[in-house]
Amino acid sequence: NTANTALLEWDNELLALWEGGSAYRLDPNSLSTKGVKTWSKEMQHMPFSAHPLIDPTDGSMWNFGFAPYADKGMLFVYHIQPKAGIQKVKAINLPFSGYMHDFTQTQGSLIFLVPPHHFANNSGQTFIDKFLWQPEMGSRLLIVSKNDLNDQQWFELPAGFVFHFGHATEQNNELRVNVSWYEDASLLSQGMTELMATGQIENSEHAVSATIVANRNTKTCELLKTNVAMEFPGFDEIDLSANSSIFGVGRKTVRALFSSKSISPRRHKNTLVSYKPQSGEHKEYVYDTGVFAEEPLLIKPKDTHDSWLVLTFLDVVNKQIGITIFNAPHI
């Protein structure tokens, strides 16, 4: 278990996360490894994904564990309260063991995507190598009610792959979910290895911003793709009840999406993107050659109208790392 994808501070503990296994506890001062995090006796050694979500209504945490090696594949949904620990655990059988890295939420639902990158390569030497791209299986969207984890609804989508989700809204049982959509899983299966070895990606797709629209009443689902390259999406959300004239779906909508991308189809990510879905306005900030742009984080101080983007970067030319702070409306 490498547990090197994300860090989480929770209940005075520092946790290192990776979807292939359990969370690991770290010493926050020395960063030395203290051991596996066990949320409860029944959850010992359970997988715990790298991108947990904080519920804005009560500060609780939602997360999932993906176990492709269990039966046809299993998804475990966790609900954890601060200082009180595990509140709910639900095991969900998957139609097939498609690779799952991230998920998203609305006020009342959790949303997952199961891509046809299937845990079916018995000769694979690593966790990633054991997955095979099988587009004939198509993708599946899963919506789970937060109030009742047994309330689940499945939708069919074209074959595609998603690492990261962005904004999601829900109104009148229609969900609109922003994702970074890949046409296949080549970035995972070979692109990341190429990037680490050579600094370039020769044979993999780049993601575009897309919206999945799922109607729980009509049981229909469609994928709306743009031509805006986008990965590591974040979003600036606004409350529609304060300004009903702003276009959007649901009580809240997104003012802008922020992401990093590569300005060349073969290179590492070196560009910050600001994209407004309502108007189509699209701005970019391009770093110098040899600078790897990482994941943008939106900061909105309380009681102000200010918003900032904090972006870490790796400069391989000057052999240094750094942080850039952008004025979010004017990158």
Buried (B, 14 or more C-beta within 10 A) or exposed (E): BEBEBBBBEBEEBBBBBBBBBBBBBBEEEEEEEBEBBBBEEEBEEBBBBBBBBBBEEEEBBBBBBBBBEBEEBBBBBBBBBEEEEEEBBBEBEBBBBBBBBBBBBBBBBBBBBBBBBBBEEEEEEEBBEBBBBBBEBBBBBBBBBBEEBEEBBBBEBEBBBBBBBBBBBBBEEBBBBBBBBBBBBBBBBBBBBBBEEEEBBEEBBBBBBBBBBBBBEEEEBEBEBBEBBBBBBBBBBBEBEEEEEEEBBBBBBBBBBBBBBBBEEBBBBBBBBBBBBEEEEBBEBEBEEBBBBBBBEBEEEEEEEEBBBBBBBBBEEEEEEEEBEBEBBEB
